[in-house]
Amino acid sequence: MYGNVCTTTRIGEMSAARAREALEEWVPRAVAGEREARERVVAVVYPLVRRYCFARLGRGALQAVAEDVAHEVCVALMTALPRYRDQGSSFLTYVYAIAGHKVVDARRAAGRACAPLEDAGDVACPDAGPEERAIEVESGEQARELVASLPPRYREIVVMRLVWGMSAAETADALGTTPGAVRIAQHRALGRLRMRLRPASDAA
């Protein structure tokens, strides 16, 4: 029933904020079984899920499966939707949790560890500041080493924001936190990277 719903109903990608507003209206009706509401939920969610899957899988050998994984996420979401209950967090947090599991499954099926840092090197954050630009000019290997030196939570946020190009709101939904907390963690993480980027002569 949902095999081609992602391609037949998808609309232009909304910002995470606009998507949340639309989903607040349509998700309760979709959970109740309204067909049009379910199609609208997929139409809102699919472009965001597709972007997430291509960000995680869209380079190298797994590029060919990213589209399939995005479809699988939609199918899984529609299957689970009748059981969905609002726990106080954004519906997109729920969506990204499903997408995250599907991405990990795809990587395992391909016999490849989940290592998003392997594609690091291009800074995609639209509001890149001095630290982001400094990371950008480093070689791919140096950028990976810099980001890999961060604590896990900081590393995850930096990768989502700077490598995958996700907004603070999208990152917050994916991690189950707030955009403000994401920005604070990103600022602290970049502060650590700035110290590592500073030449030894400056640190003296």
matplotlib code that plots the C-alpha trace (Angstrom):
import matplotlib.pyplot as plt

x = [0.0, 2.8, 5.4, 5.2, 3.6, 6.9, 7.3, 3.7, 3.0, 6.2, 6.4, 9.2, 11.3, 10.1, 12.3, 12.2, 10.1, 7.5, 7.5, 6.8, 3.9, 2.4, 2.8, 1.1, -2.0, -1.8, -0.2, -3.2, -5.5, -3.1, -2.8, -6.6, -6.5, -7.4, -5.9, -5.4, -3.6, -1.3, -0.4, 0.3, 2.5, 4.6, 4.7, 6.1, 8.5, 9.9, 12.1, 13.6, 14.1, 15.6, 18.1, 19.0, 19.6, 21.6, 23.7, 24.4, 24.7, 24.9, 28.6, 30.6, 29.3, 26.1, 24.8, 22.7, 20.8, 20.1, 16.9, 15.7, 16.4, 14.4, 11.5, 11.9, 11.7, 8.4, 7.0, 8.1, 6.7, 3.3, 3.3, 4.1, 1.9, -1.2, 0.9, 2.4, 1.7, 2.8, 5.5, 6.0, 8.9, 8.7, 7.2, 10.4, 12.4, 10.3, 10.9, 14.7, 14.9, 13.3, 15.6, 18.7, 17.9, 17.3, 20.6, 22.5, 20.8, 21.8, 25.4, 25.5, 24.0, 26.7, 29.3, 30.4, 30.7, 28.7, 31.4, 30.1, 33.5, 34.9, 33.1, 34.2, 36.0, 33.4, 31.7, 28.1, 26.7, 25.1, 26.2, 29.8, 32.0, 35.8, 36.2, 34.1, 36.0, 39.3, 38.2, 37.1, 40.6, 42.1, 42.6, 40.0, 42.2, 43.1, 39.5, 38.5, 41.3, 40.2, 36.5, 37.4, 39.2, 36.0, 33.8, 31.1, 28.2, 30.2, 31.4, 27.9, 26.6, 29.6, 29.1, 25.4, 25.8, 29.0, 29.3, 25.7, 24.5, 21.5, 20.0, 20.1, 16.4, 16.9, 19.8, 17.8, 15.0, 17.4, 19.1, 16.0, 17.2, 16.6, 18.1, 19.5, 21.3, 22.6, 24.0, 25.7, 27.3, 28.4, 29.9, 31.8, 33.0, 34.2, 36.0, 37.9, 38.7, 39.9, 42.4, 43.7, 43.9, 45.8, 49.5, 51.9, 53.5, 50.1, 49.5, 52.8]
y = [0.0, 2.4, 1.1, 4.2, 6.7, 8.5, 9.4, 10.1, 12.5, 14.1, 17.9, 20.5, 20.2, 22.3, 23.7, 21.6, 24.4, 24.4, 20.6, 20.5, 22.9, 20.9, 17.6, 19.0, 19.3, 16.1, 13.5, 13.1, 12.6, 10.2, 8.1, 8.0, 6.4, 9.2, 8.4, 11.9, 12.8, 9.8, 10.9, 14.4, 13.2, 11.3, 14.2, 16.4, 13.8, 12.2, 15.0, 15.4, 11.6, 11.4, 14.2, 12.4, 9.1, 10.6, 12.5, 9.3, 7.0, 9.2, 9.0, 6.0, 2.5, 3.0, 5.9, 3.5, 2.3, 5.7, 6.2, 2.7, 3.3, 6.5, 4.5, 1.9, 4.5, 5.8, 2.3, 1.6, 4.9, 4.3, 0.8, 2.1, 5.2, 3.6, 2.8, 6.3, 8.2, 11.7, 11.6, 15.3, 15.4, 16.4, 13.8, 14.4, 12.9, 9.8, 9.8, 10.3, 7.5, 5.1, 6.6, 6.1, 2.4, 1.9, 3.6, 1.4, -1.7, -0.7, -0.2, -3.6, -5.3, -3.8, -5.1, -1.6, 0.0, 3.2, 5.8, 9.1, 10.8, 9.0, 11.6, 14.6, 17.5, 19.7, 22.2, 22.4, 24.6, 27.6, 30.0, 28.8, 30.9, 31.2, 27.8, 26.1, 27.7, 26.7, 23.1, 23.4, 24.3, 21.2, 18.1, 15.4, 13.2, 16.2, 17.2, 13.6, 13.6, 16.9, 15.9, 12.4, 14.0, 15.4, 13.7, 11.5, 14.0, 16.9, 14.9, 13.8, 17.3, 18.7, 15.9, 16.6, 20.3, 20.7, 17.5, 16.6, 20.2, 19.7, 22.7, 23.1, 22.2, 19.1, 18.1, 18.6, 16.4, 13.7, 13.7, 14.3, 17.6, 21.4, 23.7, 25.8, 22.9, 21.9, 25.4, 25.5, 22.1, 23.1, 26.3, 24.4, 21.7, 24.4, 26.1, 22.9, 22.5, 26.2, 25.4, 22.4, 24.5, 27.3, 27.2, 26.2, 29.6, 31.2, 28.9, 29.7]
z = [0.0, 0.8, -1.6, -3.9, -1.6, -1.0, -4.7, -5.5, -2.7, -1.8, -1.8, -1.7, 1.4, 4.3, 7.0, 10.2, 11.9, 9.2, 9.0, 12.8, 12.4, 9.6, 11.4, 14.5, 12.4, 10.4, 12.7, 15.1, 12.1, 10.5, 13.7, 13.7, 10.2, 7.9, 4.5, 3.3, 6.6, 6.3, 2.8, 3.9, 6.7, 4.3, 1.9, 4.7, 6.1, 3.0, 1.7, 5.2, 5.5, 2.0, 2.9, 6.1, 4.3, 1.5, 4.1, 5.9, 2.9, -0.2, -0.8, -2.0, -2.3, -0.4, -2.5, -4.5, -1.5, 0.1, -1.9, -1.0, 2.7, 2.5, 1.1, 3.8, 6.5, 5.0, 4.9, 8.5, 9.7, 8.1, 9.6, 13.1, 12.9, 14.5, 17.5, 17.8, 21.0, 21.7, 24.4, 24.5, 22.0, 18.3, 15.9, 13.8, 16.7, 16.3, 12.5, 12.8, 15.3, 12.7, 10.0, 12.2, 12.7, 9.0, 8.1, 10.6, 9.2, 5.7, 6.7, 8.5, 5.5, 3.4, 5.8, 6.7, 10.1, 10.7, 10.3, 9.1, 9.6, 6.6, 4.4, 6.4, 4.9, 3.3, 5.6, 4.7, 7.6, 5.9, 8.7, 8.9, 11.1, 11.4, 13.1, 10.4, 7.7, 9.4, 9.4, 5.8, 4.6, 6.3, 4.2, 4.5, 6.7, 9.0, 9.3, 10.3, 12.9, 14.3, 14.6, 15.9, 18.8, 20.2, 22.8, 21.2, 21.7, 20.4, 17.5, 16.6, 16.6, 14.6, 12.0, 11.7, 11.4, 9.4, 7.4, 6.8, 6.6, 9.0, 10.7, 14.4, 14.6, 12.4, 14.6, 17.7, 16.4, 15.4, 18.9, 21.0, 22.3, 21.7, 19.0, 21.8, 23.3, 19.9, 19.3, 22.8, 22.2, 18.7, 20.1, 22.8, 20.3, 17.9, 20.7, 21.3, 17.6, 17.5, 20.2, 18.3, 15.1, 16.8, 15.8, 18.6, 18.5, 19.3, 22.2, 23.8]

ax = plt.figure().add_subplot(projection="3d")
ax.plot(x, y, z, "-o")
ax.set_aspect("equal")
plt.show()
